Amino acid sequence: MSAFGEGRDGKDSRPAFTDEEIRLLRLWSVSDVSAARQLSAQIAYFATPAVFGIYGLATGNLVIVGVAFVCILLLLAWGVVSSWRDQRNSILMQSVCAKVLAMLGAGEERKQ
């Protein structure tokens, strides 16, 4: 099976994306992947247990510090699991990029 769709002239003219690849392209085209968005999300996740831990240190309560530490470990574990699940989309995006790059001839990577 070719990675290209058949054009009107009978030649391969564009990649033949699967429905799943098209869905991923649409999702990624409207997603906000800015550094500010990523930073604010990380601060929101880790600020609460960090403040909780600082409060525990200030009051000398090691139970509160322990709870904050466990919360941070759980958030890190959640990040690892999320990255593992996102691996599927990364492989799918590699497939999309390979199809697009296959359309370009040698030396056509950058046109000005």
N, C-alpha and C positions, 0 to 999 in steps of 0.2 A: 504494500500500500504506500503510495506516494504521500509526502508531507504537503503537497501542493494540490490546490483545487484546479479543475480544468476551466480555462477561460473560454470566451466566445470563439476564439480562433482555433480551439482545440489544443492549445499549448497550456502548460502549467503556468498560471499567472499569479496565484497568491496561495499562502499556506491554507491548508484545510484544517482549521481548528476544530477540536471536539467541542461539544456543548459545555463540558466541564472547564475547558481552557477558556472559552468565551466568558463564562461566568466569572472565572478568576480575573480575567482582564478587566471586566466591568467593575468588580469589587476593588481591585488595586487602583484603577483610574480615579476613583472617587474617595479613596482613603487618605487620611491626613497622616503622613509619616514625617512631619517636620520634627526637628530636634526639640523645639519648645513643647510640642505635644508629648513626645517620649519622656522628656525630663519631668514635666508636670505629672505624668502618670506614675513615674517611679517615686517622686516625692510624696504623692498621695498615698502610695502603698507603704512606704517605709517611715514616714514621718510619725505616724501614730505610735508604733511600737518603740521608735527611738525616743520620743518624748516621754512615753511611759517608762522606759528604762532609765532615762535621766532623772525622772521623778523618783524612781526607786533608789537610785544612787544618792540623790540629795537627802532622802529621808532615811537612808541606811537600811531599807527593807530589801533583803536579798530575794525574797519570794517574788516581788514585783519585777526585779531585774531578771530573774529566771523566766518569768512569764513573757517578758518583752523579748528575751533571747529566743525562746521557743517560737514566738510569733514570727520573728525575723527568719528563723530557720524554715518554718512552714511556708513563708512567702518565697523564699529561695527555691524550695522544693516545687512549689507551684510554677515558678518560672521555668524550671527544668522540664516539667511535664508539658507546659504550654509550648516550649520550644520543640519538644519531641513531636507533639501533635502538628505543629506548623511545618514540620519537615515534609509532609505530604504536599503542601502547597508550594514549597520551595522546589521540589522535584517537578511539579506540574509547571511552574514558571520557567524552569530550565528547559522543559520541552517546548514551551511557547517561544522562548528566545532562540532556541536552536532552529525552529522553523522559520523565524523571521530572518536570522542570519544566513540561512541556506538560500534565501531569495537573493541576497546580495552577491554580486560577483566578486572575484578577488580584487582588492584595492578599492572597493566601493564603501568601506566601512564609514568613511568620513568624507562628505561632500561639502564644499564651501562655495 
